[in-house]
Structures are given as C-alpha cells and as structure tokens.
Amino acid sequence: MEEFVIGVDVDDVLASFTADALRRLSEHTEGRHHFTVQDVSTWDPFDSLPQEMLSYRMLIYDAMKAEGACFALPVEPGAREGIELLRSLGHVMAVTHPFKGAKTWTHERELWLEKHFGMHRDDIYNCKKKYRVHVDVFVDDKVANVEEWRAFHNSPAGVLWATPMNRSTRGALPLMTDWKKLADFVREVKQRGR
C-alpha cells in the first residue's frame, strides 16, 4: 500500500518567521517601533507596516539571513502537537522555500526541523516551486502556493493555513485555523481516497 503523505509549509506554520522579524525590528529600533503578528495583513510583513518601516526591511532580512538565525527561530504555538497529530494519519513532510541569499539557511532549517519535530533530511523538500511536490495533502500559508499546487495536481487537497498575514487574500480556499481541523480534513481526504 502506498504511503499517505502530508506536506506542511514551515515559515509561519511551524516556525515563527514573521514574529521573529517583528521582534528584530523592535530590538533594532530600541522599542520605538513595536508590532505584533496581528498588525500584519500581507505575506511580506513590511508591506503592512507604516511606510517609514520599509527602510528597515533589508536590514532586518539581512540579519535573519545571518548564520544561526534560522536555527534560532521560535516554534509556532501548538505546532509540535499538531505535527504529532498529523503523524497519526500519515507521513509528514516539510515543504519549505529557502530564504534567498541566506548561505546557511537550508542546512539550519534541516537541523531546526530535526531538533523540534524529529524530521530528517529525507522528510524535507527545499524548493521554490512547491506545486511540483507530490503529496496527498498540501498545507501552506501563502495563497499563491496553495492555488498553484491545487491547479497543478487538479486536487482540492491543498489548504491554506490561516494567519493574519493572509487574511486579506484568502479567497475561496479551504482554511485551516487549527491542527484539529486540519487533522479532520486529512481524515476526509484519506477516506475518500486521494
């Protein structure tokens, strides 16, 4: 019997990428500019912030590309338990896009996923074109990635992980707001047969 595979994005699904960027912005400005993930409504957090914050974008992103930054990302609340729940339903793979220009990102991401989720290199897809990844269920927080995956595979099993960053662009995609709801969706896909 063929293995049932669930592909899960990493940044802002498993790892707190946006929260870390906002933390760094606050630290860099010595607390003068403090924003939370709830203040962000676009996929790139800096596009949601006041215009004067755009001047910090490259500075913050360059700091996040430095050695050790990826490995230091915090885990999203509930993600460990969520992945364990999904593992009871199938094989979980991380589907992630390396941070362009970050020399150690991919290696650190692999170490981070092993440390926090017990994933090994064979459990990780590092790719830009996520739609090419063959999994039975695909979960991502970027609308375009989910739409492309669904179109390429002609499958309704691509779902959007709800974050404040995608609230303005969700459209009609199935929306996952918590790990239990996602597990229920995965069960449905398994029962109806890929």
Secondary structure, DSSP 8 states (H G I E B T S, - for coil): ----EEEEE-BTTTB-HHHHHHHHHHHHTTTSS---GGG--SSSGGGTS-GGGGGGHHHHHHHHHSTTTTTT--B-TTHHHHHHHHHTTSEEEEEE---TT-TTHHHHHHHHHHHHH---GGGEEE-S-GGG---SEEEES-HHHHHHHHHHHT-S-EEEE--GGGTTS-TTS-EE-SHHHHHHHHHHHHHH--
